Amino acid sequence: MEVGSEPVRVPTGFAMEFASGLDVQIRPRSGLSSRGVLVVLGTVDSDYRGEVLVTMYALPHREPHVVQDGDRIAQMVISHAEKVSIEVAAELSATSRDTGGHGSTGR
């Protein structure tokens, strides 16, 4: 299957069933990412029973990428999904980083 600059859903050839309370994510592989072939981070829901698909695309500056049977195109991470409660707060506690944004810890 050819992957170009438009997102393509690549079939993996497998389906799975897992317990509610687990968080199953499909994540990019760093080797492909470093070559301009990207995988969209995705979550597989516990009630989904279809084939797992991986959404991929290639950055426009590179040639299309050809995916062949058996290629390692993504990685799956399984963890426990914690139930949390969220509450609205008027203010947050202060930290040494405080409101320092993206990249602020690499001084």
N, C-alpha and C positions, 0 to 999 in steps of 0.2 A: 504494500500500500504506500502511495506517495503522500508525504506530508509537506504542504507548502505554507504560504503565509496566511491562509484562512484556516480556522480551527477544523480539525477532522477528528471524528470519534473512531479510535482504533480498537477493534475487538480483541479481547485477550484469550478467548476460547474457554473461559471458566466462569461459573457462577458459584455462589456460596450462600450459606445460611449461618447466622451467628446470633447470639443472645442479645436481647435488648439490654442496654447499659454498657455496651461496648462501643467504642468510637473507631471506625475503620476509615482510614484516609489513604488516598492515592496521591503520592507525592512525586515530584520530579527527581531525576537522577542528575547529579552534578556534572558528570562527564558529557551528557547530551546538552545540558544547559550551557556549558562552557563553549560548545560548538554552535550555539544559536538555535538549538532545537528545544522547544519548551513544552512542558507538560503542565496543564492547568491543575492546580490542587483541587481535589474533589473528595467528597465524603460519600460513603456507601451507607445507606440507611438500613437498619436491621430488618425492615419489612420488604426490602427489594429482593426479588428472586430472579431477575434477568441476568444476562451475561454482563460481566464487568467490562466497561468500556473506558478507555483512557483518551482524554481530549488532548490533542497535540497540535502544535503549529511550529513553523520555522520562521525566524526573523526574516524580514524582507531582503536584507543584504546578502543572504546566502542562497545557494541552490536548494531546491526541494530535497527533503530527506526521505530515503526509501526504507520502510520498515519491513523486515522479513520475518517469517515464522521463527520463533525462538529468540528474537532480539530482546534484550533487557531494556525496556522503554520507560519503566516507572518502578516505584517501590511502594509497598503497602505497609502501613504502620497501624497496629492494633493496640488500643489502650482502653482503660476504663474511663467511661464518661461520668464525671461527678455531677450529682444534682446540686445546684447552688441556688441561693436566693439572692435576689438583687434588690437593693433599696436605694431610693433617691436620697442624696445627701446635699446639704447646702454648701458644704466645703469638704475638701480632702485634707488628710494629715500631711504635714510637710516632710520632705526627705532632702538629703544632700543634693540630689539631682534636680529635684523640684520640677520645674516646667521645661527643663532642657530637652530639646526635641531629638529627632532621629539623628544618630551620629554624634550626639553630645558626649558620649562616654569615651570616645577615642582621642582625647586631647593629647 
